[in-house]
Amino acid sequence: MSLELLSQLEQKIQSALEHIELLKMELEEEKTKNQQLTEKNEQLQQDLTTWSEKVSGLVGLLNHEIS
C-alpha cells in the first residue's frame, strides 16, 4: 500500500470519526428535546385530567339541579 493511499485512508477515517462525534452530539440534543417533550406531555395530560374532572363535576351539579 502506498503512502498516498495510507494518507487517504487516514483522512477518511478521521472524517468518519468527526462525523460520528457530530452525530453523537446531535443524538444527545434530540434525547434532551425528547425528555422535555415527554415532561410537557405529562403535564398536559395532568391538566386535561384536571379539567375533565372539573367539567364532569359541573355537569353533575347541573344535572342534579335540573332533576
N, C-alpha and C positions, 0 to 999 in steps of 0.2 A: 504494500500500500504506500503510495507516495505521500510525501509530506503535505502536499496541497490537499489531497483527499482527506487526510487526517485533520487538517485545519478546518476544512469544510464541515466535516462530521462534528468537530468540537463546537463550531459556531451553531450548527443545527441543534445540538444537544443543549447548548446554553440558551438558545432561543426557546426551545421546548420547556426548559426549566423555568424561564421567566414567565412564559405563558401559563404554565401550571400554577405558579405563585399568584399571578393575577386572578386566575380562576378561583383559587382558594380564597382570596380576599373577597371576591365577588360573592362567593357562596356564603361566607360569613355575614356579609351585608344582607343578603337575602334571608338568611336564618334570623337575623335580628328583626328585619321587617316582618317576617312571618310571625315571630313571637309577639311583636307589638300588635299585629292584626288579630292574632288569637286572643290577646288580652282585651282588645277593644270589642271583639265579637262577644266574649263572655260578658262584658259589661252591658252591651246592648241587649243580650239575651236576658240578663237580670232585669234591666229596665223594662223590657217587653213583658216579662212575667209580672212585675210590679203593676204596670199599667193594666194588664189583663185582669189581675185580681181586683184592682180598684173599679174598673168598669163593670166587672161581674157583680161586685158588691153594690154598686149604684143601681144596676139593672134589677138586682134582687130587692133593693129598697123600693124602687118604683113599682115592681110587681106586687110587693107587699102592701103598698099604699093603695094601689088600684083595686086589690082584692077586698 
